[in-house]
Amino acid sequence: MKPSAFDRVDAVVYKVLKWISYGAIVFLALMMLLAFFNVVLEKLHKIGVPVSGIADTQNWIKYMNICVVYLGTAFVTLERGHSGLDLLTRRYPVIVQRILSGLAYFCGFVVISLITYIGYVKVLSVQITNNVKINETIATSFPQWPFGLIYVVGMGLL
């Protein structure tokens, strides 16, 4: 039997999300290495070695964390890797399970849609100004809108 159009699209989305999750693994490895070397360099600096930590490490790690969380979560959700309310609703009658599941999907859809929309609006404003004020100072000198775009795409894929 020939696969339907939905099955072909589903297979493509699955492959894309799998590769995106590999990107999240790369960001996780970079984040761990960056944090490790920053701590080592700071410790060496405290004992008198003429080196300093990596500049702006906390902001880099914060933005890499966005990539790790939202790019990895999309694939985990697709694989049904989160137990969710299944532990609580397993013993209910099938009709109650379906009603609760439908309600949970609807609520999740509404929340994710709102977060995605707000993130999209924020990305547009960040792309225009190319900075974000955090605690009355400009956070970093590198463009931040790509990380916001990753956030929006990750939330949209949920």
Secondary structure, 3 states (H helix, E strand, C coil): CCCCHHHHHHHHHHHHHHHHHHHHHHHHHHHHHHHHHHHHHHHHHHCCCCCCCCCCHHHHHHHHHHHHHHHHHHHHHHCCCCCCCHHHHCCCCHHHHHHHHHHHHHHHHHHHHHHHHHHHHHHHHHHHHCCCEECCEECCCCCCHHHHHHHHHHHHHC
